[in-house]
């Protein structure tokens, strides 16, 4: 993923043709100028560690979550995510802010599922995810 994001940023700078997935990645890279210098330095990007203990956000995880959410929205999977996200975006007035809120839900659900706090079935996980989005949107 690190190479993918660096390549998308490099291709953008070169004016090269982007694949559809790279174009989607670029949409989110563009609204994160704090990542531009790192993405321009691929050698650093491939080796740098991002320690949560030091309060660092992993830009590649962050951008990957943007892509995951974008994919979920493009196919309305889990069913109802598009409607929940629209309500969240309307409440926040900002698609990027709404994406960050939705990514918080996604992160919580993944973390809970990994810890065994959720039943290992897709229906329960999807329901918990949508419930989190709906709570944030104010139902």
N, CA, C and O atoms as CSV, one atom per row, in Angstrom:
chain,resi,resn,atom,element,x,y,z
A,1,UNK,N,N,0.828,-1.194,0.000
A,1,UNK,CA,C,0.000,0.000,0.000
A,1,UNK,C,C,0.870,1.255,0.000
A,1,UNK,O,O,0.537,2.255,-0.637
A,2,UNK,N,N,1.979,1.190,0.716
A,2,UNK,CA,C,2.854,2.362,0.733
A,2,UNK,C,C,3.319,2.707,-0.677
A,2,UNK,O,O,3.293,3.870,-1.078
A,3,UNK,N,N,3.745,1.692,-1.426
A,3,UNK,CA,C,4.197,1.927,-2.797
A,3,UNK,C,C,3.058,2.438,-3.665
A,3,UNK,O,O,3.261,3.316,-4.504
A,4,UNK,N,N,1.878,1.903,-3.472
A,4,UNK,CA,C,0.716,2.330,-4.244
A,4,UNK,C,C,0.435,3.820,-4.040
A,4,UNK,O,O,0.262,4.555,-5.012
A,5,UNK,N,N,0.389,4.269,-2.786
A,5,UNK,CA,C,0.092,5.678,-2.512
A,5,UNK,C,C,1.211,6.583,-3.020
A,5,UNK,O,O,0.944,7.652,-3.568
A,6,UNK,N,N,2.446,6.165,-2.842
A,6,UNK,CA,C,3.574,6.963,-3.359
A,6,UNK,C,C,3.513,7.053,-4.885
A,6,UNK,O,O,3.751,8.117,-5.456
A,7,UNK,N,N,3.197,5.945,-5.535
A,7,UNK,CA,C,3.113,5.945,-6.993
A,7,UNK,C,C,1.981,6.846,-7.480
A,7,UNK,O,O,2.146,7.572,-8.461
A,8,UNK,N,N,0.846,6.806,-6.809
A,8,UNK,CA,C,-0.273,7.666,-7.199
A,8,UNK,C,C,0.123,9.139,-7.074
A,8,UNK,O,O,-0.192,9.947,-7.947
A,9,UNK,N,N,0.810,9.480,-5.992
A,9,UNK,CA,C,1.245,10.858,-5.785
A,9,UNK,C,C,2.284,11.261,-6.840
A,9,UNK,O,O,2.238,12.372,-7.369
A,10,UNK,N,N,3.214,10.356,-7.139
A,10,UNK,CA,C,4.239,10.625,-8.142
A,10,UNK,C,C,3.601,10.802,-9.517
A,10,UNK,O,O,3.947,11.734,-10.243
A,11,UNK,N,N,2.676,9.921,-9.880
A,11,UNK,CA,C,2.012,10.020,-11.168
A,11,UNK,C,C,1.217,11.320,-11.288
A,11,UNK,O,O,1.164,11.928,-12.357
A,12,UNK,N,N,0.617,11.731,-10.207
A,12,UNK,CA,C,-0.106,13.006,-10.191
A,12,UNK,C,C,0.869,14.150,-10.488
A,12,UNK,O,O,0.588,15.029,-11.302
A,13,UNK,N,N,2.011,14.118,-9.814
A,13,UNK,CA,C,3.015,15.170,-10.021
A,13,UNK,C,C,3.581,15.172,-11.425
A,13,UNK,O,O,3.895,16.230,-11.972
A,14,UNK,N,N,3.715,13.995,-12.011
A,14,UNK,CA,C,4.250,13.859,-13.371
A,14,UNK,C,C,3.205,14.168,-14.437
A,14,UNK,O,O,3.541,14.363,-15.605
A,15,UNK,N,N,1.942,14.213,-14.035
A,15,UNK,CA,C,0.866,14.394,-15.000
A,15,UNK,C,C,0.544,13.111,-15.752
A,15,UNK,O,O,-0.063,13.145,-16.822
A,16,UNK,N,N,0.960,11.962,-15.178
A,16,UNK,CA,C,0.689,10.670,-15.808
A,16,UNK,C,C,-0.775,10.279,-15.600
A,16,UNK,O,O,-1.456,10.779,-14.705
A,17,UNK,N,N,-1.225,9.380,-16.448
A,17,UNK,CA,C,-2.594,8.874,-16.345
A,17,UNK,C,C,-2.696,7.983,-15.109
A,17,UNK,O,O,-1.854,7.117,-14.874
A,18,UNK,N,N,-3.737,8.217,-14.337
A,18,UNK,CA,C,-3.985,7.437,-13.129
A,18,UNK,C,C,-5.018,6.350,-13.411
A,18,UNK,O,O,-5.924,6.536,-14.222
A,19,UNK,N,N,-4.872,5.229,-12.741
A,19,UNK,CA,C,-5.921,4.213,-12.783
A,19,UNK,C,C,-7.108,4.754,-11.983
A,19,UNK,O,O,-6.948,5.714,-11.230
A,20,UNK,N,N,-8.290,4.160,-12.130
A,20,UNK,CA,C,-9.424,4.620,-11.319
A,20,UNK,C,C,-9.142,4.551,-9.811
A,20,UNK,O,O,-9.522,5.457,-9.071
A,21,UNK,N,N,-8.484,3.491,-9.360
A,21,UNK,CA,C,-8.179,3.388,-7.933
A,21,UNK,C,C,-7.173,4.452,-7.509
A,21,UNK,O,O,-7.296,5.025,-6.426
A,22,UNK,N,N,-6.181,4.719,-8.351
A,22,UNK,CA,C,-5.215,5.782,-8.038
A,22,UNK,C,C,-5.908,7.141,-7.996
A,22,UNK,O,O,-5.577,7.980,-7.158
A,23,UNK,N,N,-6.863,7.364,-8.892
A,23,UNK,CA,C,-7.602,8.637,-8.890
A,23,UNK,C,C,-8.399,8.795,-7.594
A,23,UNK,O,O,-8.480,9.890,-7.038
A,24,UNK,N,N,-8.979,7.706,-7.121
A,24,UNK,CA,C,-9.696,7.758,-5.844
A,24,UNK,C,C,-8.724,8.029,-4.712
A,24,UNK,O,O,-9.011,8.831,-3.823
A,25,UNK,N,N,-7.579,7.371,-4.737
A,25,UNK,CA,C,-6.566,7.614,-3.707
A,25,UNK,C,C,-6.121,9.069,-3.739
A,25,UNK,O,O,-5.958,9.696,-2.692
A,26,UNK,N,N,-5.925,9.605,-4.937
A,26,UNK,CA,C,-5.476,10.995,-5.070
A,26,UNK,C,C,-6.499,11.963,-4.483
A,26,UNK,O,O,-6.126,12.987,-3.910
A,27,UNK,N,N,-7.773,11.650,-4.620
A,27,UNK,CA,C,-8.824,12.493,-4.028
A,27,UNK,C,C,-8.557,12.680,-2.534
A,27,UNK,O,O,-8.689,13.783,-2.004
A,28,UNK,N,N,-8.181,11.591,-1.863
A,28,UNK,CA,C,-7.970,11.663,-0.423
A,28,UNK,C,C,-6.575,12.164,-0.076
A,28,UNK,O,O,-6.395,12.828,0.945
A,29,UNK,N,N,-5.604,11.859,-0.896
A,29,UNK,CA,C,-4.258,12.408,-0.685
A,29,UNK,C,C,-4.319,13.934,-0.768
A,29,UNK,O,O,-3.686,14.632,0.024
A,30,UNK,N,N,-5.081,14.439,-1.725
A,30,UNK,CA,C,-5.166,15.889,-1.940
A,30,UNK,C,C,-5.675,16.634,-0.712
A,30,UNK,O,O,-5.251,17.761,-0.455
A,31,UNK,N,N,-6.574,16.024,0.046
A,31,UNK,CA,C,-7.116,16.712,1.222
A,31,UNK,C,C,-6.284,16.445,2.471
A,31,UNK,O,O,-6.667,16.830,3.576
A,32,UNK,N,N,-5.152,15.788,2.289
A,32,UNK,CA,C,-4.215,15.549,3.388
A,32,UNK,C,C,-2.833,16.071,3.020
A,32,UNK,O,O,-1.908,15.288,2.808
A,33,UNK,N,N,-2.690,17.402,2.943
A,33,UNK,CA,C,-1.385,17.967,2.565
A,33,UNK,C,C,-0.269,17.604,3.539
A,33,UNK,O,O,0.908,17.660,3.183
A,34,UNK,N,N,-0.629,17.237,4.752
A,34,UNK,CA,C,0.379,16.839,5.730
A,34,UNK,C,C,1.111,15.563,5.316
A,34,UNK,O,O,2.159,15.247,5.878
A,35,UNK,N,N,0.582,14.835,4.353
A,35,UNK,CA,C,1.215,13.596,3.885
A,35,UNK,C,C,2.024,13.778,2.598
A,35,UNK,O,O,2.757,12.871,2.206
A,36,UNK,N,N,1.907,14.901,1.953
A,36,UNK,CA,C,2.516,15.101,0.640
A,36,UNK,C,C,4.033,14.921,0.642
A,36,UNK,O,O,4.568,14.242,-0.235
A,37,UNK,N,N,4.723,15.501,1.590
A,37,UNK,CA,C,6.193,15.381,1.624
A,37,UNK,C,C,6.607,13.924,1.821
A,37,UNK,O,O,7.551,13.457,1.183
A,38,UNK,N,N,5.921,13.217,2.682
A,38,UNK,CA,C,6.241,11.812,2.910
A,38,UNK,C,C,6.012,10.998,1.640
A,38,UNK,O,O,6.852,10.175,1.273
A,39,UNK,N,N,4.900,11.216,0.975
A,39,UNK,CA,C,4.600,10.470,-0.243
A,39,UNK,C,C,5.578,10.779,-1.370
A,39,UNK,O,O,5.815,9.942,-2.241
A,40,UNK,N,N,6.134,11.960,-1.351
A,40,UNK,CA,C,7.123,12.344,-2.369
A,40,UNK,C,C,8.482,11.705,-2.114
A,40,UNK,O,O,9.317,11.660,-3.018
A,41,UNK,N,N,8.719,11.214,-0.914
A,41,UNK,CA,C,9.989,10.583,-0.538
A,41,UNK,C,C,9.735,9.095,-0.308
A,41,UNK,O,O,9.592,8.650,0.831
A,42,UNK,N,N,9.681,8.328,-1.405
A,42,UNK,CA,C,9.284,6.929,-1.319
A,42,UNK,C,C,10.215,6.114,-0.430
A,42,UNK,O,O,9.750,5.236,0.296
A,43,UNK,N,N,11.506,6.382,-0.471
A,43,UNK,CA,C,12.444,5.624,0.376
A,43,UNK,C,C,12.081,5.799,1.847
A,43,UNK,O,O,12.045,4.826,2.601
A,44,UNK,N,N,11.818,7.018,2.249
A,44,UNK,CA,C,11.408,7.290,3.633
A,44,UNK,C,C,10.050,6.658,3.924
A,44,UNK,O,O,9.846,6.063,4.982
A,45,UNK,N,N,9.121,6.794,2.968
A,45,UNK,CA,C,7.768,6.270,3.163
A,45,UNK,C,C,7.771,4.758,3.384
A,45,UNK,O,O,6.958,4.240,4.151
A,46,UNK,N,N,8.678,4.056,2.719
A,46,UNK,CA,C,8.719,2.605,2.829
A,46,UNK,C,C,9.334,2.117,4.129
A,46,UNK,O,O,9.118,0.973,4.527
A,47,UNK,N,N,10.094,2.969,4.791
A,47,UNK,CA,C,10.806,2.516,5.999
A,47,UNK,C,C,10.334,3.170,7.294
A,47,UNK,O,O,10.570,2.632,8.376
A,48,UNK,N,N,9.679,4.307,7.202
A,48,UNK,CA,C,9.316,5.031,8.417
A,48,UNK,C,C,8.294,4.262,9.239
A,48,UNK,O,O,7.351,3.676,8.707
A,49,UNK,N,N,8.503,4.279,10.544
A,49,UNK,CA,C,7.574,3.652,11.494
A,49,UNK,C,C,6.673,4.744,12.064
A,49,UNK,O,O,7.091,5.890,12.228
A,50,UNK,N,N,5.447,4.373,12.360
A,50,UNK,CA,C,4.476,5.317,12.909
A,50,UNK,C,C,3.949,4.731,14.203
A,50,UNK,O,O,3.010,3.935,14.197
A,51,UNK,N,N,4.554,5.124,15.310
A,51,UNK,CA,C,4.245,4.535,16.610
A,51,UNK,C,C,3.059,5.238,17.262
A,51,UNK,O,O,3.082,6.449,17.486
A,52,UNK,N,N,2.047,4.475,17.554
A,52,UNK,CA,C,0.864,5.002,18.249
A,52,UNK,C,C,1.300,5.551,19.614
A,52,UNK,O,O,0.777,6.559,20.090
A,53,UNK,N,N,2.263,4.868,20.224
A,53,UNK,CA,C,2.736,5.297,21.550
A,53,UNK,C,C,3.320,6.705,21.530
A,53,UNK,O,O,3.341,7.387,22.554
A,54,UNK,N,N,3.787,7.134,20.377
A,54,UNK,CA,C,4.334,8.494,20.239
A,54,UNK,C,C,3.297,9.451,19.660
A,54,UNK,O,O,3.615,10.580,19.286
A,55,UNK,N,N,2.054,8.984,19.593
A,55,UNK,CA,C,0.976,9.836,19.098
A,55,UNK,C,C,0.996,10.033,17.596
A,55,UNK,O,O,0.441,11.013,17.098
A,56,UNK,N,N,1.623,9.124,16.863
A,56,UNK,CA,C,1.725,9.260,15.421
A,56,UNK,C,C,0.595,8.523,14.720
A,56,UNK,O,O,0.245,7.401,15.084
A,57,UNK,N,N,0.045,9.158,13.731
A,57,UNK,CA,C,-0.945,8.528,12.870
A,57,UNK,C,C,-0.203,7.906,11.701
A,57,UNK,O,O,0.696,8.522,11.128
A,58,UNK,N,N,-0.578,6.696,11.353
A,58,UNK,CA,C,0.009,6.056,10.188
A,58,UNK,C,C,-0.735,6.576,8.952
A,58,UNK,O,O,-1.901,6.239,8.744
A,59,UNK,N,N,-0.068,7.390,8.135
A,59,UNK,CA,C,-0.766,7.963,6.977
A,59,UNK,C,C,-1.252,6.914,5.989
A,59,UNK,O,O,-2.249,7.128,5.300
A,60,UNK,N,N,-0.563,5.787,5.912
A,60,UNK,CA,C,-0.961,4.748,4.969
A,60,UNK,C,C,-2.196,3.997,5.463
A,60,UNK,O,O,-3.055,3.621,4.664
A,61,UNK,N,N,-2.285,3.784,6.738
A,61,UNK,CA,C,-3.503,3.205,7.312
A,61,UNK,C,C,-4.657,4.181,7.126
A,61,UNK,O,O,-5.759,3.785,6.747
A,62,UNK,N,N,-4.402,5.443,7.392
A,62,UNK,CA,C,-5.438,6.468,7.277
A,62,UNK,C,C,-5.974,6.531,5.841
A,62,UNK,O,O,-7.185,6.501,5.623
A,63,UNK,N,N,-5.071,6.619,4.880
A,63,UNK,CA,C,-5.495,6.693,3.478
A,63,UNK,C,C,-6.173,5.397,3.036
A,63,UNK,O,O,-7.117,5.427,2.245
A,64,UNK,N,N,-5.695,4.265,3.542
A,64,UNK,CA,C,-6.316,2.979,3.214
A,64,UNK,C,C,-7.739,2.913,3.751
A,64,UNK,O,O,-8.622,2.340,3.112
A,65,UNK,N,N,-7.958,3.490,4.908
A,65,UNK,CA,C,-9.317,3.509,5.462
A,65,UNK,C,C,-10.232,4.405,4.624
A,65,UNK,O,O,-11.411,4.102,4.441
A,66,UNK,N,N,-9.674,5.515,4.114
A,66,UNK,CA,C,-10.462,6.340,3.187
A,66,UNK,C,C,-10.878,5.506,1.974
A,66,UNK,O,O,-12.028,5.570,1.538
A,67,UNK,N,N,-9.943,4.725,1.432
A,67,UNK,CA,C,-10.262,3.891,0.269
A,67,UNK,C,C,-11.291,2.824,0.608
A,67,UNK,O,O,-12.202,2.564,-0.179
A,68,UNK,N,N,-11.150,2.206,1.774
A,68,UNK,CA,C,-12.112,1.181,2.191
A,68,UNK,C,C,-13.514,1.777,2.293
A,68,UNK,O,O,-14.483,1.188,1.814
A,69,UNK,N,N,-13.611,2.932,2.913
A,69,UNK,CA,C,-14.908,3.588,3.046
A,69,UNK,C,C,-15.470,3.956,1.676
A,69,UNK,O,O,-16.658,3.771,1.414
A,70,UNK,N,N,-14.618,4.471,0.813
A,70,UNK,CA,C,-15.044,4.838,-0.542
A,70,UNK,C,C,-15.613,3.610,-1.274
A,70,UNK,O,O,-16.633,3.708,-1.957
A,71,UNK,N,N,-14.960,2.482,-1.130
A,71,UNK,CA,C,-15.438,1.244,-1.759
A,71,UNK,C,C,-16.777,0.821,-1.159
A,71,UNK,O,O,-17.688,0.437,-1.893
A,72,UNK,N,N,-16.902,0.888,0.149
A,72,UNK,CA,C,-18.169,0.528,0.793
A,72,UNK,C,C,-19.306,1.403,0.274
A,72,UNK,O,O,-20.404,0.917,0.001
A,73,UNK,N,N,-19.028,2.696,0.141
A,73,UNK,CA,C,-20.051,3.626,-0.326
A,73,UNK,C,C,-20.403,3.379,-1.789
A,73,UNK,O,O,-21.555,3.554,-2.187
A,74,UNK,N,N,-19.418,2.973,-2.592
A,74,UNK,CA,C,-19.669,2.773,-4.026
A,74,UNK,C,C,-20.598,1.594,-4.287
A,74,UNK,O,O,-21.254,1.541,-5.328
A,75,UNK,N,N,-20.661,0.645,-3.348
A,75,UNK,CA,C,-21.512,-0.538,-3.542
A,75,UNK,C,C,-22.564,-0.688,-2.438
A,75,UNK,O,O,-23.249,-1.707,-2.356
A,76,UNK,N,N,-22.681,0.337,-1.594
A,76,UNK,CA,C,-23.624,0.320,-0.466
A,76,UNK,C,C,-23.503,-0.980,0.330
A,76,UNK,O,O,-24.483,-1.687,0.562
A,77,UNK,N,N,-22.273,-1.268,0.737
A,77,UNK,CA,C,-21.992,-2.480,1.510
A,77,UNK,C,C,-21.237,-2.097,2.773
A,77,UNK,O,O,-20.139,-1.551,2.655
A,78,UNK,N,N,-21.734,-2.337,3.933
A,78,UNK,CA,C,-22.977,-3.054,4.200
A,78,UNK,C,C,-24.198,-2.230,3.773
A,78,UNK,O,O,-24.166,-0.999,3.779
A,79,UNK,N,N,-25.272,-2.933,3.404
A,79,UNK,CA,C,-26.468,-2.232,2.957
A,79,UNK,C,C,-26.919,-1.191,3.985
A,79,UNK,O,O,-27.071,-1.488,5.170
A,80,UNK,N,N,-27.126,0.022,3.504
A,80,UNK,CA,C,-27.537,1.114,4.385
A,80,UNK,C,C,-26.419,2.088,4.695
A,80,UNK,O,O,-26.669,3.144,5.278
A,81,UNK,N,N,-25.186,1.757,4.318
A,81,UNK,CA,C,-24.077,2.660,4.649
A,81,UNK,C,C,-24.181,3.978,3.888
A,81,UNK,O,O,-23.810,5.026,4.416
A,82,UNK,N,N,-24.677,3.936,2.665
A,82,UNK,CA,C,-24.790,5.171,1.887
A,82,UNK,C,C,-25.748,6.135,2.576
A,82,UNK,O,O,-25.431,7.314,2.735
A,83,UNK,N,N,-26.898,5.653,2.981
A,83,UNK,CA,C,-27.879,6.508,3.660
A,83,UNK,C,C,-27.320,7.032,4.979
A,83,UNK,O,O,-27.472,8.212,5.295
A,84,UNK,N,N,-26.675,6.160,5.744
A,84,UNK,CA,C,-26.100,6.586,7.027
A,84,UNK,C,C,-24.997,7.615,6.806
A,84,UNK,O,O,-24.898,8.590,7.551
A,85,UNK,N,N,-24.173,7.404,5.791
A,85,UNK,CA,C,-23.092,8.352,5.515
A,85,UNK,C,C,-23.649,9.694,5.053
A,85,UNK,O,O,-23.131,10.744,5.432
A,86,UNK,N,N,-24.689,9.666,4.245
A,86,UNK,CA,C,-25.307,10.929,3.791
A,86,UNK,C,C,-25.831,11.731,4.980
A,86,UNK,O,O,-25.676,12.951,5.033
A,87,UNK,N,N,-26.449,11.039,5.927
A,87,UNK,CA,C,-26.942,11.741,7.126
A,87,UNK,C,C,-25.763,12.318,7.920
A,87,UNK,O,O,-25.824,13.442,8.419
A,88,UNK,N,N,-24.710,11.539,8.022
A,88,UNK,CA,C,-23.515,11.993,8.740
A,88,UNK,C,C,-22.908,13.206,8.039
A,88,UNK,O,O,-22.524,14.173,8.697
A,89,UNK,N,N,-22.819,13.162,6.715
A,89,UNK,CA,C,-22.251,14.285,5.953
A,89,UNK,C,C,-23.148,15.516,6.050
A,89,UNK,O,O,-22.649,16.639,6.129
A,90,UNK,N,N,-24.451,15.319,6.046
A,90,UNK,CA,C,-25.376,16.451,6.172
A,90,UNK,C,C,-25.242,17.101,7.541
A,90,UNK,O,O,-25.276,18.326,7.659
A,91,UNK,N,N,-25.087,16.269,8.587
A,91,UNK,CA,C,-24.937,16.803,9.929
A,91,UNK,C,C,-23.625,17.573,10.060
A,91,UNK,O,O,-23.588,18.655,10.645
A,92,UNK,N,N,-22.566,17.014,9.518
A,92,UNK,CA,C,-21.257,17.654,9.672
A,92,UNK,C,C,-21.040,18.755,8.636
A,92,UNK,O,O,-20.236,19.662,8.851
A,93,UNK,N,N,-21.762,18.676,7.505
A,93,UNK,CA,C,-21.615,19.677,6.461
A,93,UNK,C,C,-20.338,19.528,5.655
A,93,UNK,O,O,-19.968,20.428,4.901
A,94,UNK,N,N,-19.662,18.398,5.810
A,94,UNK,CA,C,-18.354,18.232,5.179
A,94,UNK,C,C,-18.102,16.749,4.924
A,94,UNK,O,O,-18.070,15.951,5.861
A,95,UNK,N,N,-17.924,16.383,3.658
A,95,UNK,CA,C,-17.702,14.975,3.323
A,95,UNK,C,C,-16.424,14.440,3.969
A,95,UNK,O,O,-16.395,13.297,4.426
A,96,UNK,N,N,-15.382,15.244,4.011
A,96,UNK,CA,C,-14.126,14.780,4.596
A,96,UNK,C,C,-14.279,14.553,6.100
A,96,UNK,O,O,-13.814,13.542,6.626
A,97,UNK,N,N,-14.918,15.473,6.780
A,97,UNK,CA,C,-15.167,15.295,8.207
A,97,UNK,C,C,-16.043,14.090,8.476
A,97,UNK,O,O,-15.813,13.342,9.426
A,98,UNK,N,N,-17.059,13.904,7.628
A,98,UNK,CA,C,-17.936,12.744,7.772
A,98,UNK,C,C,-17.161,11.456,7.524
A,98,UNK,O,O,-17.385,10.453,8.202
A,99,UNK,N,N,-16.252,11.482,6.558
A,99,UNK,CA,C,-15.424,10.299,6.282
A,99,UNK,C,C,-14.582,9.957,7.503
A,99,UNK,O,O,-14.442,8.786,7.854
A,100,UNK,N,N,-14.023,10.971,8.151
A,100,UNK,CA,C,-13.218,10.707,9.347
A,100,UNK,C,C,-14.070,10.119,10.471
A,100,UNK,O,O,-13.622,9.232,11.197
A,101,UNK,N,N,-15.288,10.613,10.610
A,101,UNK,CA,C,-16.166,10.041,11.635
A,101,UNK,C,C,-16.519,8.599,11.301
A,101,UNK,O,O,-16.513,7.735,12.178
A,102,UNK,N,N,-16.827,8.341,10.037
A,102,UNK,CA,C,-17.148,6.975,9.622
A,102,UNK,C,C,-15.939,6.058,9.812
A,102,UNK,O,O,-16.086,4.896,10.189
A,103,UNK,N,N,-14.756,6.584,9.552
A,103,UNK,CA,C,-13.535,5.788,9.733
A,103,UNK,C,C,-13.306,5.465,11.205
A,103,UNK,O,O,-12.732,4.425,11.527
A,104,UNK,N,N,-13.744,6.336,12.094
A,104,UNK,CA,C,-13.672,6.020,13.527
A,104,UNK,C,C,-14.533,4.796,13.825
A,104,UNK,O,O,-14.125,3.896,14.560
A,105,UNK,N,N,-15.731,4.779,13.240
A,105,UNK,CA,C,-16.616,3.619,13.420
A,105,UNK,C,C,-15.982,2.370,12.828
A,105,UNK,O,O,-15.983,1.311,13.455
A,106,UNK,N,N,-15.448,2.492,11.634
A,106,UNK,CA,C,-14.812,1.349,10.983
A,106,UNK,C,C,-13.665,0.816,11.838
A,106,UNK,O,O,-13.537,-0.394,12.028
A,107,UNK,N,N,-12.840,1.713,12.347
A,107,UNK,CA,C,-11.728,1.303,13.202
A,107,UNK,C,C,-12.201,0.608,14.468
A,107,UNK,O,O,-11.633,-0.404,14.877
A,108,UNK,N,N,-13.246,1.155,15.088
A,108,UNK,CA,C,-13.791,0.544,16.305
A,108,UNK,C,C,-14.320,-0.856,16.024
A,108,UNK,O,O,-14.106,-1.778,16.812
A,109,UNK,N,N,-15.007,-1.011,14.907
A,109,UNK,CA,C,-15.599,-2.303,14.567
A,109,UNK,C,C,-14.505,-3.326,14.264
A,109,UNK,O,O,-14.584,-4.469,14.714
A,110,UNK,N,N,-13.498,-2.926,13.515
A,110,UNK,CA,C,-12.392,-3.844,13.215
A,110,UNK,C,C,-11.688,-4.242,14.507
A,110,UNK,O,O,-11.387,-5.416,14.721
A,111,UNK,N,N,-11.431,-3.266,15.360
A,111,UNK,CA,C,-10.753,-3.541,16.636
A,111,UNK,C,C,-11.596,-4.495,17.485
A,111,UNK,O,O,-11.073,-5.464,18.035
A,112,UNK,N,N,-12.890,-4.224,17.589
A,112,UNK,CA,C,-13.775,-5.085,18.384
A,112,UNK,C,C,-13.855,-6.497,17.813
A,112,UNK,O,O,-13.854,-7.479,18.555
A,113,UNK,N,N,-13.924,-6.585,16.504
A,113,UNK,CA,C,-13.993,-7.901,15.877
A,113,UNK,C,C,-12.700,-8.683,16.132
A,113,UNK,O,O,-12.740,-9.884,16.400
A,114,UNK,N,N,-11.564,-8.002,16.050
A,114,UNK,CA,C,-10.279,-8.671,16.292
A,114,UNK,C,C,-10.144,-9.128,17.733
A,114,UNK,O,O,-9.504,-10.145,18.001
A,115,UNK,N,N,-10.722,-8.412,18.641
A,115,UNK,CA,C,-10.619,-8.743,20.062
A,115,UNK,C,C,-11.668,-9.754,20.496
A,115,UNK,O,O,-11.709,-10.160,21.657
A,116,UNK,N,N,-12.514,-10.156,19.557
A,116,UNK,CA,C,-13.547,-11.129,19.883
A,116,UNK,C,C,-14.727,-10.530,20.617
A,116,UNK,O,O,-15.538,-11.258,21.190
A,117,UNK,N,N,-14.833,-9.201,20.607
A,117,UNK,CA,C,-15.932,-8.550,21.306
A,117,UNK,C,C,-17.220,-8.577,20.489
A,117,UNK,O,O,-18.293,-8.266,21.006
A,118,UNK,N,N,-17.116,-8.945,19.228
A,118,UNK,CA,C,-18.294,-9.071,18.381
A,118,UNK,C,C,-18.409,-10.519,17.922
A,118,UNK,O,O,-17.398,-11.193,17.722
A,119,UNK,N,N,-19.621,-10.990,17.759
A,119,UNK,CA,C,-19.768,-12.343,17.220
A,119,UNK,C,C,-19.115,-12.421,15.836
A,119,UNK,O,O,-19.142,-11.446,15.085
A,120,UNK,N,N,-18.534,-13.566,15.499
A,120,UNK,CA,C,-17.814,-13.667,14.226
A,120,UNK,C,C,-18.735,-13.876,13.026
A,120,UNK,O,O,-18.498,-14.755,12.198
A,121,UNK,N,N,-19.781,-13.063,12.941
A,121,UNK,CA,C,-20.628,-13.175,11.755
A,121,UNK,C,C,-20.830,-11.793,11.157
A,121,UNK,O,O,-20.928,-10.793,11.868
A,122,UNK,N,N,-20.889,-11.765,9.842
A,122,UNK,CA,C,-20.950,-10.502,9.113
A,122,UNK,C,C,-22.176,-9.677,9.487
A,122,UNK,O,O,-22.083,-8.452,9.567
A,123,UNK,N,N,-23.305,-10.305,9.714
A,123,UNK,CA,C,-24.525,-9.560,10.035
A,123,UNK,C,C,-24.362,-8.762,11.323
A,123,UNK,O,O,-24.767,-7.601,11.386
A,124,UNK,N,N,-23.777,-9.366,12.342
A,124,UNK,CA,C,-23.580,-8.670,13.617
A,124,UNK,C,C,-22.571,-7.540,13.468
A,124,UNK,O,O,-22.757,-6.456,14.023
A,125,UNK,N,N,-21.516,-7.792,12.728
A,125,UNK,CA,C,-20.494,-6.761,12.519
A,125,UNK,C,C,-21.077,-5.604,11.723
A,125,UNK,O,O,-20.876,-4.443,12.076
A,126,UNK,N,N,-21.802,-5.915,10.645
A,126,UNK,CA,C,-22.421,-4.858,9.845
A,126,UNK,C,C,-23.418,-4.053,10.660
A,126,UNK,O,O,-23.471,-2.828,10.543
A,127,UNK,N,N,-24.211,-4.729,11.485
A,127,UNK,CA,C,-25.200,-4.034,12.316
A,127,UNK,C,C,-24.508,-3.101,13.305
A,127,UNK,O,O,-24.957,-1.973,13.507
A,128,UNK,N,N,-23.428,-3.555,13.918
A,128,UNK,CA,C,-22.691,-2.712,14.862
A,128,UNK,C,C,-22.074,-1.508,14.155
A,128,UNK,O,O,-22.073,-0.400,14.691
A,129,UNK,N,N,-21.557,-1.728,12.970
A,129,UNK,CA,C,-20.957,-0.651,12.176
A,129,UNK,C,C,-22.001,0.397,11.817
A,129,UNK,O,O,-21.783,1.590,12.026
A,130,UNK,N,N,-23.134,-0.042,11.276
A,130,UNK,CA,C,-24.196,0.894,10.906
A,130,UNK,C,C,-24.757,1.610,12.126
A,130,UNK,O,O,-25.088,2.794,12.048
A,131,UNK,N,N,-24.868,0.914,13.246
A,131,UNK,CA,C,-25.350,1.544,14.477
A,131,UNK,C,C,-24.400,2.662,14.905
A,131,UNK,O,O,-24.843,3.733,15.319
A,132,UNK,N,N,-23.113,2.414,14.805
A,132,UNK,CA,C,-22.123,3.444,15.154
A,132,UNK,C,C,-22.280,4.666,14.243
A,132,UNK,O,O,-22.267,5.802,14.718
A,133,UNK,N,N,-22.428,4.433,12.946
A,133,UNK,CA,C,-22.613,5.544,12.003
A,133,UNK,C,C,-23.888,6.315,12.309
A,133,UNK,O,O,-23.896,7.546,12.287
A,134,UNK,N,N,-24.962,5.592,12.594
A,134,UNK,CA,C,-26.234,6.246,12.877
A,134,UNK,C,C,-26.185,7.055,14.169
A,134,UNK,O,O,-26.763,8.139,14.250
A,135,UNK,N,N,-25.493,6.527,15.179
A,135,UNK,CA,C,-25.323,7.299,16.423
A,135,UNK,C,C,-24.580,8.595,16.155
A,135,UNK,O,O,-24.963,9.649,16.664
A,136,UNK,N,N,-23.528,8.526,15.364
A,136,UNK,CA,C,-22.743,9.725,15.059
A,136,UNK,C,C,-23.550,10.729,14.218
A,136,UNK,O,O,-23.358,11.941,14.321
A,137,UNK,N,N,-24.449,10.200,13.393
A,137,UNK,CA,C,-25.271,11.075,12.549
A,137,UNK,C,C,-26.474,11.629,13.297
A,137,UNK,O,O,-27.200,12.483,12.788
A,138,UNK,N,N,-26.676,11.131,14.512
A,138,UNK,CA,C,-27.829,11.584,15.303
A,138,UNK,C,C,-29.114,10.918,14.879
A,138,UNK,O,O,-30.210,11.448,15.063
A,139,UNK,N,N,-28.947,9.733,14.302
A,139,UNK,CA,C,-30.069,8.910,13.812
A,139,UNK,C,C,-30.869,9.702,12.885
A,139,UNK,O,O,-31.864,9.210,12.351
